[in-house]
Amino acid sequence: MSELDLRKNVYGALKAFQDSLRNYRRETGSPPTFLINGEAPAIPGELLKDCKVLPRREDIIADLPKGGIGVEIGTQTGRFARKLLDIAEPEKLFLLDLDYTPFQRDILANDIEAERVVTMQGSSLELMEGFDDDYFDFAYIDAGHGYDMVAKDLAVSLRKVKPGGAIICNDFVVWSALEAIPYGVHKAVTETIAERGLRVTHFAFHPFGYSDIAFCNT
């Protein structure tokens, strides 16, 4: 399919989608909030007062303490895992994913051979449960993006990351423009932060709007 054909298909589908949204709102008097998992709570201001606003997610990683033990929940190609290694310089990095088909092993081959990087395949929730509580210094969450999946990854990470450790969440949005699907990351993260009183430490922008947010475990 050419780019022109794709554009025509997308804009045609987008117009039909927008017409449906307008009709729904006209008939019900309410916006279709079910598309974005409903309303998320506001993060209290006192939890944001020390937050650093940064241009990119790599700048969050640069603030992590060196030499710790980290986990990337959802690694896909392994390209960002490479950045985690090079920037945060962890002693060991665990990579968890359901499917390693897109994984580019050559990017991390030497570190895997040296056992500095450990790849694990399966459900992120089940794999995380296999670690001791307070084991990790940081967790980077980028696995399933549905609300329930994110909420579960957050809950288990709060137990497995040490008090004072960092939890970073990728794709902090309600809607993925490049996939035309809802993301539950924004609501799951804001609920977790607000309910548990977690201090937000960083917010980083992304060129396509898929921002990162980081908070300190308690």
N, CA and C of each residue as an Amber inpcrd file, in Angstrom:
protein
   654
   0.8410000  -1.1920000   0.0000000   0.0000000   0.0000000   0.0000000
   0.8790000   1.2450000   0.0000000   0.5640000   2.2070000  -0.8610000
   1.3460000   3.4350000  -0.9310000   0.9280000   4.3840000   0.1900000
   1.7630000   5.3810000   0.4470000   1.4290000   6.3740000   1.4640000
   0.1490000   7.1120000   1.0860000  -0.0280000   7.3910000  -0.2190000
  -1.2300000   8.0950000  -0.6640000  -2.4850000   7.2680000  -0.3850000
  -2.4130000   5.9720000  -0.6890000  -3.5590000   5.0990000  -0.4290000
  -3.8660000   5.0410000   1.0720000  -2.8010000   4.9570000   1.8680000
  -2.9940000   4.9000000   3.3100000  -3.6400000   6.1870000   3.8140000
  -3.1720000   7.3150000   3.3120000  -3.7520000   8.5990000   3.7150000
  -5.2410000   8.6560000   3.3970000  -5.6080000   8.2260000   2.1950000
  -7.0160000   8.2390000   1.7920000  -7.8480000   7.3510000   2.7120000
  -7.3300000   6.1540000   3.0010000  -8.0610000   5.2280000   3.8690000
  -8.2050000   5.7890000   5.2860000  -7.1020000   6.3480000   5.8020000
  -7.1180000   6.8710000   7.1670000  -8.0740000   8.0520000   7.2810000
  -7.9930000   8.9890000   6.3450000  -8.8440000  10.1750000   6.4420000
 -10.3170000   9.8190000   6.2470000 -10.5930000   8.8210000   5.3960000
 -11.9730000   8.3720000   5.2310000 -12.5070000   7.7440000   6.4990000
 -11.6890000   6.8680000   7.1050000 -12.0970000   6.2200000   8.3510000
 -12.2040000   7.2350000   9.4860000 -11.2910000   8.2190000   9.4970000
 -11.3050000   9.2320000  10.5460000 -12.5750000  10.0730000  10.4810000
 -12.9990000  10.4250000   9.2650000 -14.2320000  11.2140000   9.1360000
 -15.4370000  10.4200000   9.6420000 -15.4980000   9.1290000   9.2840000
 -16.6070000   8.2930000   9.7510000 -16.5870000   8.1790000  11.2800000
 -15.3940000   8.0550000  11.8440000 -15.2390000   7.9610000  13.2960000
 -15.6890000   9.2570000  13.9640000 -15.2680000  10.3850000  13.4130000
 -15.6500000  11.6720000  13.9850000 -17.1500000  11.8940000  13.9000000
 -17.7570000  11.4930000  12.8000000 -19.2140000  11.6140000  12.6600000
 -19.9270000  10.7790000  13.7250000 -19.3970000   9.5750000  13.9830000
 -19.9830000   8.7110000  15.0060000 -19.8750000   9.3420000  16.3950000
 -18.7300000   9.9510000  16.6770000 -18.5490000  10.6160000  17.9700000
 -19.5230000  11.7750000  18.1380000 -19.6980000  12.5610000  17.0890000
 -20.6250000  13.6890000  17.1690000 -22.0580000  13.2050000  17.3770000
 -22.4260000  12.1420000  16.6720000 -23.7770000  11.5940000  16.8180000
 -23.9960000  11.0530000  18.2290000 -22.9840000  10.3640000  18.7590000
 -23.0950000   9.8210000  20.1190000 -23.3010000  10.9490000  21.1220000
 -22.5220000  12.0090000  20.9800000 -22.6130000  13.1140000  21.9340000
 -23.9540000  13.8360000  21.7930000 -24.4310000  13.9730000  20.5550000
 -25.7120000  14.6320000  20.3210000 -26.8650000  13.8370000  20.9320000
 -26.7780000  12.5200000  20.8190000 -27.8780000  11.6750000  21.2830000
 -27.8470000  11.4230000  22.7930000 -26.6480000  11.3780000  23.3730000
 -26.5430000  11.0600000  24.8000000 -26.2920000  12.2800000  25.6700000
 -25.7730000  13.3350000  25.0640000 -25.4210000  14.5200000  25.8290000
 -24.1260000  14.3800000  26.5970000 -23.3830000  13.3100000  26.3310000
 -22.1280000  13.0610000  27.0410000 -21.0330000  12.6550000  26.0600000
 -19.7810000  12.9750000  26.3780000 -18.6730000  12.4960000  25.5390000
 -18.4580000  11.0090000  25.7580000 -17.9350000  10.3060000  24.7580000
 -17.6950000   8.8520000  24.8980000 -16.4310000   8.5530000  25.6970000
 -16.4910000   8.7950000  26.9950000 -15.2990000   8.6230000  27.8280000
 -14.8640000   7.1650000  27.9310000 -15.7540000   6.2370000  27.5530000
 -15.3750000   4.8160000  27.5820000 -14.2230000   4.5300000  26.6280000
 -14.0210000   5.3890000  25.6440000 -12.9210000   5.1960000  24.6950000
 -11.5640000   5.3850000  25.3480000 -11.5300000   6.1380000  26.4380000
 -10.2460000   6.4210000  27.0870000 -10.2710000   5.9840000  28.5590000
 -11.0150000   4.9200000  28.8530000 -11.0370000   4.3370000  30.2030000
 -11.5920000   5.2860000  31.2600000 -12.3780000   6.2690000  30.8440000
 -12.9810000   7.1810000  31.8110000 -12.0190000   8.2440000  32.3070000
 -12.5010000   9.0410000  33.2320000 -11.7380000  10.1820000  33.7480000
 -10.6660000   9.7340000  34.7350000  -9.4830000  10.2930000  34.5950000
  -8.3840000  10.0100000  35.5230000  -8.3650000  11.0670000  36.6170000
  -7.9260000  10.7050000  37.8260000  -7.8490000  11.7040000  38.8970000
  -6.7080000  12.6820000  38.6720000  -6.8370000  13.8460000  39.2710000
  -5.7340000  14.8110000  39.2340000  -4.6520000  14.3730000  40.2130000
  -3.4060000  14.5800000  39.8360000  -2.2930000  14.3190000  40.7460000
  -2.1640000  15.5260000  41.6720000  -2.2210000  15.3300000  42.9820000
  -2.1100000  16.4660000  43.9060000  -0.8340000  17.2770000  43.6800000
  -0.9670000  18.5870000  43.8040000   0.1500000  19.4760000  43.5260000
   1.3850000  19.2010000  44.3530000   1.1900000  18.7740000  45.6090000
   2.3540000  18.5440000  46.4690000   3.2020000  17.3660000  45.9910000
   2.6050000  16.4890000  45.1820000   3.3610000  15.3530000  44.6370000
   4.1150000  15.7300000  43.3710000   3.8880000  16.9400000  42.8830000
   4.5030000  17.3960000  41.6330000   5.5360000  18.5060000  41.8400000
   5.6580000  18.9950000  43.0580000   6.4430000  20.2170000  43.2660000
   7.9240000  20.0560000  42.9590000   8.4550000  18.8270000  43.0530000
   9.8840000  18.6120000  42.7750000  10.1250000  17.9360000  41.4250000
   9.0800000  17.8640000  40.6070000   9.1850000  17.1490000  39.3300000
  10.0560000  17.9120000  38.3220000  10.9810000  17.2090000  37.7260000
  11.7980000  17.7760000  36.6460000  11.0880000  17.5440000  35.3100000
  10.9540000  18.5750000  34.5110000  10.3700000  18.4570000  33.1750000
  11.5150000  18.4650000  32.1690000  11.6120000  17.3800000  31.4090000
  12.7860000  17.1550000  30.5680000  12.3960000  16.9640000  29.1040000
  13.3400000  17.1900000  28.1820000  13.0170000  17.1000000  26.7540000
  12.8460000  15.6950000  26.2090000  13.4070000  14.6760000  26.8650000
  13.3280000  13.3150000  26.3210000  13.5160000  12.2970000  27.4390000
  13.0770000  11.0740000  27.1840000  13.0980000  10.0620000  28.2320000
  14.5160000   9.6460000  28.6380000  15.4680000   9.7530000  27.7380000
  16.8470000   9.4210000  28.0900000  17.3720000  10.2930000  29.2310000
  16.8190000  11.5100000  29.3590000  17.2590000  12.3950000  30.4300000
  16.7790000  11.9090000  31.7900000  15.6520000  11.1940000  31.8160000
  15.2210000  10.5650000  33.0650000  16.2130000   9.4730000  33.4540000
  16.5810000   8.6560000  32.4720000  17.5000000   7.5440000  32.7350000
  18.8490000   8.0520000  33.2410000  19.2620000   9.2110000  32.7420000
  20.5480000   9.7770000  33.1620000  20.5430000  10.1580000  34.6420000
  19.3680000  10.3570000  35.2240000  19.2690000  10.7220000  36.6390000
  19.2240000   9.5110000  37.5720000  19.1380000   8.3070000  37.0080000
  19.1030000   7.1130000  37.8460000  20.4780000   6.8720000  38.4680000
  20.5090000   6.3690000  39.7020000  21.8060000   6.0300000  40.3100000
  22.5100000   4.9410000  39.5020000  23.7920000   5.0450000  39.3740000
  24.5700000   4.0680000  38.6200000  24.7930000   2.7930000  39.4460000
  24.9410000   1.6920000  38.7250000  25.3490000   0.4490000  39.3660000
  24.2580000  -0.3510000  40.0390000  23.0040000  -0.0180000  39.8080000
  21.9240000  -0.7440000  40.4590000  21.4710000  -1.9590000  39.6640000
  20.3260000  -2.4890000  40.0680000  19.6930000  -3.6070000  39.3620000
  18.3800000  -3.0920000  38.8050000  18.1970000  -3.2550000  37.4980000
  17.0050000  -2.7260000  36.8530000  16.2240000  -3.7860000  36.1060000
  15.0050000  -3.4330000  35.7440000  14.1690000  -4.3090000  34.9430000
  13.4220000  -3.4720000  33.9160000  13.4130000  -3.9570000  32.6930000
  12.6010000  -3.3430000  31.6500000  11.4410000  -4.2970000  31.3760000
  10.2500000  -3.8500000  31.6880000   9.0530000  -4.6650000  31.5200000
   8.4620000  -4.3500000  30.1500000   8.7630000  -5.2160000  29.1910000
   8.4060000  -4.9670000  27.7960000   9.5930000  -4.3600000  27.0790000
  10.3350000  -5.1810000  26.3360000  11.5770000  -4.6870000  25.7170000
  11.5010000  -4.5640000  24.2070000  10.5870000  -5.3100000  23.5590000
  10.4240000  -5.2970000  22.0940000  11.7560000  -5.5720000  21.3920000
  12.3240000  -4.5730000  20.7100000  13.5470000  -4.8070000  19.9330000
  14.7980000  -4.8690000  20.8000000  14.7360000  -4.2970000  21.9950000
  15.9190000  -4.2180000  22.8400000  16.7000000  -2.9280000  22.6540000
  16.2400000  -2.0660000  21.7710000  16.9870000  -0.8280000  21.4990000
  17.0010000   0.1150000  22.7060000  15.8710000   0.2170000  23.3920000
  15.8960000   1.0930000  24.5610000  16.6310000   0.4370000  25.7220000
  16.6330000  -0.8890000  25.7600000  17.4330000  -1.5840000  26.7680000
  18.9060000  -1.2230000  26.6110000  19.3340000  -1.0750000  25.3720000
  20.7100000  -0.6640000  25.1180000  20.9930000   0.7000000  25.7430000
  20.0200000   1.6050000  25.6310000  20.1900000   2.9340000  26.2100000
  20.1720000   2.8690000  27.7370000  19.3140000   2.0110000  28.2840000
  19.3040000   1.8440000  29.7350000  20.6710000   1.3960000  30.2340000
  21.2830000   0.4750000  29.5090000  22.6110000  -0.0140000  29.8960000
  23.6710000   1.0770000  29.7850000  23.6630000   1.7720000  28.6760000
  24.7110000   2.7570000  28.4170000  24.5830000   3.9960000  29.2950000
  23.3460000   4.3870000  29.6190000  23.1470000   5.6360000  30.3560000
  23.0890000   5.3900000  31.8690000  22.2920000   4.4070000  32.2980000
  22.1510000   4.1450000  33.7340000  23.2770000   3.2710000  34.2840000
  23.9340000   2.5340000  33.4170000  25.0600000   1.6650000  33.7980000
  24.7090000   0.7210000  34.9470000  23.6010000  -0.0120000  34.8460000
  23.2520000  -0.9340000  35.9320000  24.2220000  -2.1070000  36.0160000
  24.3160000  -2.6560000  37.1930000  25.1170000  -3.8590000  37.3730000
  24.4750000  -5.0260000  36.6280000  23.1240000  -5.0660000  36.6610000
  22.3860000  -6.1100000  35.9520000  21.0560000  -5.5430000  35.5000000
  20.6290000  -5.9730000  34.3010000  19.3560000  -5.5230000  33.7500000
  18.5630000  -6.7360000  33.2880000  17.3610000  -6.8960000  33.8130000
  16.4660000  -7.9670000  33.4030000  15.4870000  -7.4280000  32.3600000
  15.2870000  -8.2070000  31.3060000  14.3440000  -7.8380000  30.2510000
  13.2120000  -8.8540000  30.2380000  11.9760000  -8.3650000  30.3530000
  10.8110000  -9.2420000  30.3840000   9.9200000  -8.9530000  29.1850000
   9.4980000 -10.0100000  28.4930000   8.5950000  -9.8120000  27.3590000
   7.8590000 -11.1040000  27.0510000   6.6620000 -10.9690000  26.5130000
   5.8750000 -12.1250000  26.0920000   6.4010000 -12.7300000  24.8040000
   6.8910000 -11.8490000  23.9160000   7.2730000 -12.2780000  22.5750000
   8.6180000 -11.6590000  22.1960000   9.6060000 -12.5010000  21.9500000
  10.9360000 -12.0060000  21.5830000  11.1760000 -12.0270000  20.0730000
  10.1100000 -12.1740000  19.2950000  10.2620000 -12.1780000  17.8360000
  10.9250000 -10.9000000  17.3180000  10.5160000  -9.7070000  17.8000000
  11.1530000  -8.4860000  17.2720000  12.4900000  -8.1560000  17.9180000
  12.9180000  -8.9520000  18.8910000  14.1300000  -8.6480000  19.6570000
  15.3740000  -8.7500000  18.7800000  16.2080000  -7.7190000  18.8170000
  17.4490000  -7.6750000  18.0400000  18.6090000  -8.0400000  18.9720000
  18.8460000  -9.3150000  19.0730000  19.7930000  -9.8350000  20.0620000
  21.2010000  -9.2710000  19.8830000  21.5830000  -8.9890000  18.6540000
  22.9460000  -8.5120000  18.4010000  23.2450000  -7.2010000  19.1290000
  22.2040000  -6.4090000  19.3970000  22.3880000  -5.1340000  20.0910000
  22.9340000  -5.3500000  21.5020000  22.5600000  -6.4880000  22.0970000
  22.9040000  -6.7560000  23.4940000  23.6860000  -8.0480000  23.6780000
  24.1530000  -8.6240000  22.5870000  24.7550000  -9.9610000  22.6280000
  25.8830000 -10.0790000  23.6440000  26.8020000  -9.1330000  23.6580000
  27.9400000  -9.2100000  24.5800000  27.4940000  -9.1460000  26.0330000
  26.4930000  -8.3090000  26.3150000  26.0070000  -8.1630000  27.6830000
  25.2050000  -9.3800000  28.1250000  24.5090000 -10.0030000  27.1880000
  23.7850000 -11.2340000  27.5100000  24.7720000 -12.3550000  27.8180000
  25.8140000 -12.4390000  26.9960000  26.8430000 -13.4700000  27.2010000
  27.5490000 -13.2770000  28.5400000  27.7640000 -12.0200000  28.9170000
  28.4340000 -11.7160000  30.1850000  27.4790000 -11.7940000  31.3780000
  26.2000000 -12.0830000  31.0980000  25.1410000 -12.2110000  32.1150000
  24.8640000 -10.8940000  32.8340000  25.2340000  -9.8090000  32.1880000
  24.8310000  -8.4960000  32.6950000  23.3830000  -8.2230000  32.3250000
  22.9510000  -8.7900000  31.1910000  21.5540000  -8.7080000  30.7480000
  20.9580000 -10.1030000  30.7860000  19.7640000 -10.2060000  31.3770000
  19.0690000 -11.4870000  31.4580000  17.7050000 -11.3310000  30.7920000
  17.4600000 -12.1170000  29.7520000  16.1690000 -12.0700000  29.0730000
  15.2520000 -13.1450000  29.6380000  13.9870000 -12.7780000  29.8520000
  13.0020000 -13.7030000  30.4030000  11.7080000 -13.5640000  29.6050000
  11.1560000 -14.6990000  29.1800000   9.9550000 -14.6720000  28.3500000
   8.7440000 -15.1720000  29.1260000   7.6400000 -14.4360000  29.0170000
   6.4140000 -14.8290000  29.6820000   5.6230000 -13.6170000  30.1260000
   4.5820000 -13.8530000  30.9000000   3.7590000 -12.7790000  31.4460000
   4.5930000 -11.9160000  32.3850000   4.5550000 -10.6100000  32.1860000
   5.3470000  -9.7160000  33.0310000   4.9400000  -9.8520000  34.4920000
   3.6530000  -9.9940000  34.7440000   3.1790000 -10.1250000  36.1180000
   3.7340000 -11.3860000  36.7760000   3.6590000 -12.5040000  36.0710000
   4.1500000 -13.7640000  36.6290000   5.6630000 -13.7440000  36.8050000
   6.3680000 -13.1740000  35.8410000   7.8280000 -13.1130000  35.9480000
   8.2610000 -12.2180000  37.1080000   7.6010000 -11.0780000  37.2650000
   7.9500000 -10.1720000  38.3610000   7.6920000 -10.8150000  39.7180000
   6.6570000 -11.6300000  39.7980000   6.3500000 -12.2940000  41.0740000
   7.4590000 -13.2570000  41.4860000   8.3000000 -13.6580000  40.5430000
   9.3890000 -14.5710000  40.8540000  10.5740000 -13.9160000  41.5450000
  10.5870000 -12.5900000  41.6040000  11.6850000 -11.8720000  42.2630000
  11.3050000 -11.5550000  43.7090000  12.3180000 -11.4180000  44.5530000
  12.0860000 -11.0080000  45.9300000  11.5340000  -9.5820000  45.9620000
  10.7740000  -9.2650000  46.9850000  10.3410000  -7.8870000  47.1930000
  11.5720000  -7.0100000  47.4410000  11.4730000  -5.7410000  47.0470000
  12.5550000  -4.7610000  47.2490000  13.8560000  -5.1910000  46.5610000
  13.7220000  -5.8130000  45.3970000  14.8990000  -6.3360000  44.7050000
  15.5040000  -5.3160000  43.7320000  14.6800000  -4.6110000  43.0000000
  15.1610000  -3.7310000  41.9310000  15.3920000  -2.3060000  42.4210000
  16.3510000  -1.6510000  41.7780000  16.5790000  -0.2270000  42.0140000
  15.7020000   0.6280000  41.1030000  15.3520000   0.0940000  39.9540000
  14.4290000   0.8130000  39.0740000  13.6850000  -0.1720000  38.1740000
  12.5000000   0.2570000  37.7510000  11.7080000  -0.5060000  36.7830000
  11.2450000   0.4440000  35.6910000  11.4240000   0.0070000  34.4510000
  10.9310000   0.7730000  33.3030000   9.7770000  -0.0250000  32.7060000
   8.5690000   0.5250000  32.7650000   7.3640000  -0.2050000  32.3720000
   6.9170000   0.2140000  30.9740000   6.9060000  -0.7570000  30.0630000
   6.5110000  -0.4880000  28.6750000   5.9750000  -1.7800000  28.0490000
   5.0930000  -2.4610000  28.7780000   4.5480000  -3.7390000  28.2930000
   3.1500000  -3.5090000  27.7380000   2.1580000  -4.3040000  28.1900000
   0.7940000  -4.0970000  27.7300000   0.2980000  -2.7100000  28.1150000
  -0.4500000  -2.0640000  27.2180000  -0.8610000  -0.6830000  27.4400000
  -2.3320000  -0.5430000  27.8110000  -3.0450000  -1.6670000  27.9470000
  -4.4080000  -1.6150000  28.4300000  -4.4280000  -1.2630000  29.9080000
  -5.5170000  -0.6620000  30.3590000  -5.6010000  -0.1890000  31.7460000
  -5.3070000  -1.2930000  32.7530000  -5.9620000  -2.4310000  32.6250000
  -5.7920000  -3.5090000  33.6040000  -4.3540000  -4.0180000  33.6420000
  -3.7400000  -4.1430000  32.4610000  -2.3690000  -4.6410000  32.3940000
  -1.3940000  -3.6730000  33.0490000  -1.5850000  -2.3900000  32.7630000
  -0.6940000  -1.3800000  33.3520000  -0.8690000  -1.3360000  34.8700000
  -2.1200000  -1.3740000  35.3350000  -2.3810000  -1.3300000  36.7760000
  -1.7080000  -2.5000000  37.4890000  -1.7410000  -3.6740000  36.8680000
  -1.1080000  -4.8530000  37.4880000   0.4140000  -4.7390000  37.4720000
   0.9730000  -4.2530000  36.3670000   2.4260000  -4.0710000  36.3090000
   2.8890000  -3.0460000  37.3430000   2.0910000  -2.0080000  37.5440000
   2.4420000  -1.0020000  38.5480000   2.3840000  -1.5910000  39.9580000
   1.3290000  -2.3400000  40.2360000   1.1540000  -2.9000000  41.5800000
   2.3040000  -3.8370000  41.9510000   2.6880000  -4.7080000  41.0120000
   3.7690000  -5.6310000  41.3310000   5.1110000  -4.9010000  41.3950000
   5.2950000  -3.8890000  40.5620000   6.5530000  -3.1340000  40.5790000
   6.7350000  -2.3830000  41.8890000   5.6500000  -1.8980000  42.4570000
   5.7430000  -1.1930000  43.7410000   6.2540000  -2.1010000  44.8540000
   6.0000000  -3.3970000  44.7260000   6.5060000  -4.3490000  45.7190000
   7.9340000  -4.7920000  45.4240000   8.2670000  -4.8650000  44.1540000
   9.5700000  -5.4180000  43.7700000  10.6770000  -4.3740000  43.6810000
  10.3140000  -3.1030000  43.5760000  11.3150000  -2.0290000  43.5540000
  11.5440000  -1.5460000  44.9800000  12.7880000  -1.3130000  45.3160000
  13.1600000  -0.8890000  46.6660000  12.5040000   0.4370000  47.0400000
  12.2420000   0.6560000  48.3280000  11.8090000   1.9860000  48.7630000
  12.8470000   3.0360000  48.3480000  12.3780000   4.1030000  47.7470000
  13.2910000   5.1150000  47.2290000  13.7360000   4.8560000  45.8170000
  13.3880000   3.6790000  45.2710000  13.7300000   3.3580000  43.8920000
  12.8050000   4.0570000  42.9110000  13.1380000   3.9490000  41.6370000
  12.4050000   4.6670000  40.5960000  11.5360000   3.7310000  39.7720000
  10.3390000   4.1940000  39.4620000   9.4660000   3.5140000  38.5100000
   9.1630000   4.5030000  37.3970000   9.4940000   4.1040000  36.1780000
   9.3070000   4.9650000  35.0090000   8.2960000   4.3110000  34.0850000
   7.3240000   5.0770000  33.6350000   6.2890000   4.5420000  32.7490000
   6.3340000   5.2440000  31.4020000   6.4400000   4.4520000  30.3630000
   6.4490000   4.9560000  28.9910000   5.0180000   5.1360000  28.4930000
   4.8460000   5.9460000  27.4460000   3.5540000   6.1130000  26.7590000
   2.4640000   6.6040000  27.7000000   2.7500000   7.6640000  28.4130000
   1.8220000   8.2490000  29.3760000   0.7730000   9.0960000  28.6420000
  -0.1110000   8.3980000  27.9290000  -1.1500000   9.0470000  27.1260000
  -2.4540000   8.2580000  27.2690000  -3.5430000   8.8610000  26.8100000
  -4.8490000   8.1800000  26.8430000  -5.1940000   7.5490000  25.5010000
  -4.4850000   7.9920000  24.4400000  -4.8190000   7.5250000  23.0910000
  -3.5460000   7.4560000  22.2570000  -3.3770000   6.3570000  21.5340000
  -2.2340000   6.2200000  20.6410000  -2.6330000   6.6650000  19.2430000
  -2.1450000   7.8260000  18.8410000  -2.4990000   8.3740000  17.5370000
  -1.9790000   7.5190000  16.3890000  -0.8520000   6.8510000  16.5730000
  -0.2580000   6.0630000  15.4980000  -0.8830000   4.6780000  15.3660000
  -1.7090000   4.2880000  16.3580000  -2.3810000   2.9890000  16.2980000
  -3.9050000   3.1150000  16.3250000  -4.3750000   4.3120000  16.6770000
  -5.8160000   4.5840000  16.7970000  -6.4760000   3.6410000  17.8010000
  -5.8220000   3.4870000  18.9550000  -6.3800000   2.6610000  20.0230000
  -6.1920000   3.3900000  21.3570000  -7.0610000   3.1120000  22.3340000
  -6.8910000   3.7320000  23.6470000  -5.7320000   3.1060000  24.4070000
  -5.0590000   3.9100000  25.2030000  -4.0320000   3.4480000  26.1270000
  -4.5380000   3.6970000  27.5500000  -4.3540000   2.7280000  28.4110000
  -4.7680000   2.8870000  29.8050000  -3.6590000   3.3810000  30.7080000
  -2.5250000   3.7460000  30.1210000  -1.3550000   4.1270000  30.9280000
  -1.6450000   5.3620000  31.7740000  -2.1970000   6.3890000  31.1590000
  -2.4250000   7.6550000  31.8590000  -3.2940000   7.4610000  33.0950000
  -4.4250000   6.7840000  32.9470000  -5.3190000   6.6220000  34.0860000
  -4.7220000   5.7130000  35.1540000  -4.1370000   4.5930000  34.7420000
  -3.5590000   3.6640000  35.7210000  -2.4460000   4.3310000  36.5240000
  -1.6130000   5.1090000  35.8560000  -0.4920000   5.7670000  36.5370000
  -0.9840000   6.8640000  37.4630000  -1.8750000   7.7300000  36.9840000
  -2.3470000   8.8270000  37.8280000  -3.1170000   8.2990000  39.0340000
  -3.8920000   7.2410000  38.8580000  -4.5870000   6.6370000  39.9900000
  -3.5960000   6.1150000  41.0260000  -2.5820000   5.4160000  40.5420000
  -1.5780000   4.8380000  41.4480000  -0.8500000   5.9230000  42.2240000
  -0.4430000   6.9590000  41.5210000   0.2860000   8.0550000  42.1660000
  -0.5910000   8.7570000  43.2000000  -1.8240000   9.0970000  42.8020000
  -2.7170000   9.8390000  43.6990000  -3.1320000   9.0110000  44.9110000
  -3.4800000   7.7420000  44.6900000  -3.9590000   6.9000000  45.7810000
  -2.8620000   6.5730000  46.7840000  -1.6350000   6.4220000  46.3060000
  -0.5420000   6.0170000  47.1890000   0.3350000   7.1780000  47.6470000
   0.0440000   8.3760000  47.1470000   0.8270000   9.5420000  47.5480000
   2.2710000   9.4670000  47.1150000   2.5060000   9.0360000  45.8770000
   3.8590000   8.8500000  45.3590000   4.3820000  10.1510000  44.7470000
   5.6110000  10.4690000  45.0450000   6.2150000  11.7190000  44.5680000
   6.6860000  11.5710000  43.1150000   6.1370000  12.4180000  42.2530000
   6.5480000  12.4080000  40.8490000   7.8890000  13.1200000  40.7270000
   8.8460000  12.4630000  40.1210000  10.2070000  13.0160000  40.0460000
  10.5500000  13.5860000  38.6710000   9.9760000  12.9950000  37.6100000
  10.3360000  13.4150000  36.2530000   9.1340000  13.3110000  35.3000000
   9.1270000  14.1970000  34.3340000   8.2230000  14.0880000  33.1850000
   9.0480000  14.4070000  31.9520000   8.9920000  13.5510000  30.9430000
   9.8000000  13.7640000  29.7390000   8.9200000  13.7320000  28.5020000
   9.1380000  14.6740000  27.6110000   8.3910000  14.7540000  26.3620000
   8.8980000  13.7140000  25.3540000   8.0890000  13.5040000  24.3150000
   8.4400000  12.5840000  23.2350000   8.0630000  13.2570000  21.9180000
   8.8270000  13.0290000  20.8520000   8.5440000  13.6990000  19.5760000
   7.1320000  13.4770000  19.0420000   6.5140000  12.3290000  19.3500000
   5.1590000  12.0410000  18.8880000   4.1330000  12.1190000  20.0120000
   4.5340000  12.6540000  21.1530000   3.6040000  12.8330000  22.2490000
   3.4810000  11.6810000  23.2200000   4.2740000  10.6190000  23.0370000
   4.2210000   9.4480000  23.9190000   5.1580000   9.6770000  25.1090000
   4.7340000  10.5200000  26.0200000   5.6030000  10.9940000  27.0970000
   5.9110000   9.9240000  28.1330000   6.9400000  10.1840000  28.9350000
   7.3260000   9.3240000  30.0530000   7.0890000  10.0770000  31.3600000
   6.7230000   9.3270000  32.3930000   6.5880000   9.8810000  33.7220000
   7.2940000   8.9510000  34.7080000   7.9440000   9.5210000  35.7020000
   8.6740000   8.7190000  36.6890000   8.2760000   9.1650000  38.0850000
   8.2400000   8.1960000  39.0000000   7.9310000   8.5420000  40.3840000
   8.7780000   7.6820000  41.3050000   8.8680000   8.1460000  42.5450000
   9.6930000   7.4760000  43.5540000   8.8380000   6.5140000  44.3620000
   9.3090000   5.2740000  44.5050000   8.5920000   4.3000000  45.3040000
   8.7120000   4.6670000  46.7830000   7.7450000   4.2340000  47.5690000
   7.7940000   4.5590000  48.9950000   7.9650000   3.2950000  49.8260000
